[in-house]
Amino acid sequence: MAEYLSPGVYVEEFDSSPRAIEGVGTSTGGFVGMTVKGPTIGAPSLVTSFADFQRQFGGFLSEYTHGEYRYLAYSVEQFFANGGTRCYISRVVPEDASLATAKKGILSMRAANEGKWGNRILVSLMATNRKKMQLLKKESDNVFVAKSVDGFREGDVVEFAGEFNRIAGIFDNTVTFEKPFGADPVDTAIVPKNVVFSVEMDVTIRSDSDVETFTGVTLNPTSTNYLARKLAASRLVVATVEPNDDIDNPVSVILGKGVLSGTISFAGGSDGTMEAVNAGVFIGIDNGPGQRTGIQAFLENDSVSIIAVPGITIPEVVVALVSHCENEKNRFAVLDIPQELRKTGDIIEYRNMIDSTYAAMYHPWIQVYDRVAKKPAYIPPSGAVMGVYSRTDVSRGVHKAPANETIACTGLSVNYTTGEQDILNPAGVNLIRALPGQGIRIWGARTASSNSAFKYVNIRRLFIFVEQSIRMSTNWVVFEPNNSSLWARVQMTVSSFLESMFRAGMLAGDSPAEAFYVNIGTSTMSQDDIMNGRLICEIGIAPSRPAEFVIFRVTQFTAGAAGGEGGAE
């Protein structure tokens, strides 16, 4: 309450209008799988194109080395090819994968993450002398007055006339060196011939097309350019530096006396063996923030709305992925069916493994060109399907079923008939079919659930959209006075959001009253609820269901009898 002390007119603002609810994104994908390189621990990494994926995670894996675990890169490529715009990647590796390492002198390094890619890392060192110090006056054997000490600090190694020394202290422009110089470094000329040089090095780290360059690096632990401190910014290596008191060029300290340039190579990196791959590799481990792996890594990501583990049909992994989506309640799982399953009975048996409104299964596998094997190959459909999800969300909206949409591929591993789909579709298996004159299309939109209320993919994803949009945009309500004024504002806020959805065609009904309702107040909460800090708002929406079965009823009639054209006058 404002204070009113002096007589007069006071104008005050108050907030009575509804707060706008911004719809959350629904088109961001999430993938778990094996790649050439990339981080294996911590939050998933964002990629915005397949070129970006290749830069961060490498290219395609071969069937020879990775077999059935090679499909992530192909699926990400299909995701972008079919309309996806952004996705997050959680890389996994076999349990026996190892890091490439290198050691030279006081410098020990390892690759940033596991894999043979690390064996191609090259670290180049080159001595440099970029900074100069002009000494104007000699105070004592090792104390001098400098014209400027910009860029120099205590602990820096310097060079004069081929002799190395170290700065012991700096006060204003007075510099104390650890030992006297063999030759006189004083030069008072306007353009001096004798100067003291800094002793530094440039470090270049290469791995295939990735290049990182660090300039002006020193072995002075107090400097911002200290070797260990500079290399901490590297995406390619992790470095440690042993303490060192040598007064010498840093390159020589690392590579050997008198050496001013050279290259350090890495070895020992391994992709691991496929025999060491199990369900736990993909499920991951939850070791807390920043230390999660596999599927668990997506606990640190709120942006992903659709997620897959391409080609991995191990029951434990499938169940873990679906459970993750059900627990988080803000994402939907796209599941593959094993390629070798062709008979309807076998497919239904596999489908019955789960019963969830937060997942959908797709089959068969799609044909693409394998640029590694240089021939056509079949890959799991999940990546392409997620691309279609993303494309449909952007072009039409999350309320539109992601079906009767084309997929960019050249063929299918199995061409199912309408009769076979008659069996699989009611069971919750979404087929991809080659339709004459229409290309290859997703021809199903069912969740893997027995719950008829959430039978369709778009219904579940619409509810995810509504729930998350409201949750993310109503934090302002928390700790506000729980009274009728707040209830009215909440009702206006939610109603305004739902009305905008109705006008965008995302809800069924001929009017807003038919499309949704919002109840809040004494009808939704008791005095006990209010006393315990609970505000309860009840929301009902009427989702638009897809026209899955289009029926045209045709009959025969006599034109004259029907009163149509051709009757007698």
C-alpha positions, 0 to 999 in steps of 0.5 A: 500500500502506497503512503499518502502524506501530502494532500493532492491527486495521485495516479497509480497503475494496477495490473488487471488484464490477462497475461499472454500465454505464448505457445511452446515449440513442438517441432524440436527433435531429440536423438540418442545414438552412436556417432563418430565423435562428440560429447557423451556426458552432460546435456544434449547438444543442439544442431540446426542442420545436417552440416552442423551435425557433421561438424560436431559429431562427424559423418556416417558410421559404416555397417562393417564397424557399427552394424545395427548401431550405425543409424543415428547419422542417417536418421538425423539427415532424414530429419532435416531432409523431411522438414526438421529445423533443429534437434538435440543429440545425446551421443553414446559409446560402447562400454569399452570405448577409450580416449586418445591421449598424448604426453610431451614434457610437462604437457599431458592431453587427452581427446575431449571424448571417446573414439578413434577420431581422437587419434587424428588430433594434431597439436602444433606448437610454435615459439613467438615473441609478440611483445616488446619492452624497452628498458630506459634505465638501470637501477641495479643489476636486475632492476630496470625502469621500462618505458612501458610494461603493458602486456607483461606481468610477474612470472613471465619469461622474457628473452634478450640477446638469446638469453632467457630471464623471468620477471620477478616483480613489476611496480609502476614501470620498474621491473625486477628480473630474477637474474642479471642480463649478460649484456646491457639491455638499456636503450634510450633511443626513440627507435630502440635496437635493444628490447626485451621480448616476451617468450610465448607460443602459438598452439594450433589443434587440428582434427580433420576439418576442425581447427582451433588456434590459441595465440600468445600462450605462456607457462606463467600460471598467473597469466590469463594466457597460461597454457592450461587456462587457454586450452580449457576452451578447446572443444577437442582436447583436455590438457593438464600442465605440470608445475615448471620453474625452467627459464626457457622458451615454453616450446623448448620446455615441452618438446625439448631443449632448443626446439622452437616448433613441433607437432604432438600426435595422439594415440590410443583412441578406440570406438569400442566393440559392438559386443560391449553394447547393451541396453544400459548404454542407450538408457544412460546413467543419471549421475546428477546435473551435467553428468547424465548420459544416454536418454537420461541426458534429456532430463536437462532439456526442456526444448525437445518435444519429439524423441527417438533412439533410431534403429534401437529396438531392444525392449528395455531401451524402448520401455525406458524411452517411453517411460521417460516421455510419460514422466516428463509429460512434455515430449512424444516418443517415435519408435521403430519396429525391428526391420526383420519383422514382416508378418502382421502377427510378429509385428503386433506381438512386438507392438503389444510390448508397450501401452502408452499415449506418449508413443507411436510406432512406425513400420517398415524401414525406408530406403535411402542411398548409403554414402558409406557403402555407396549403395541403397540401404534400409534405415529406420523410419523414426528420423524421417517421421520426426522430420514430418512431425516438425514440418507439419507442426510448422506448416499446419500446427500441432493439431494436424495429424502427421499423416498422409504426408510424403517421406523423402526416400526411394523405397520401402523394405516391405510393401504392405497391402490394404488388407494387412493394414486393416490388421495393423492399424487398429493395433496401433501400428502406423504403416508407411506405404507407397501409394500409386501416383502419390509417392511414399506416405505415412499412412497412419496416426495412431498412438501405441495405446489402448486409451481411446481418448488419446488414440491419435498422435495429434490429440496427445501432442495437442494436449502436451502443447496446451499443458506445457504452454500454460505451465511455462507462462503462468509462473506469475501466479505463484505466491500471489494472494489466492482470492477471487481477483487472482482467479478472475485474472487466471481465467481471463489468461487461460481463456484468451489463450484457448480462444486464440487456439480456437480461432486458429482452427486447433479446436473443434466446435462452432463457437468458443463455448463449444470448443473449451471451458475454464472453471476456477473458484469455489467450484474447483477448490475447497477451503482446505485447498486454499488453506494449503496454498492450492489454486485449482483451475479446471480446463476442458478442450475439444480437440479436432480429431482426424478424418481417418475413415472417409466414407462416400455412400453411393446408391443407384436411383431413377432420375425421373422418380427422383425428380432429377433431370430427364423427367417428363414434363 
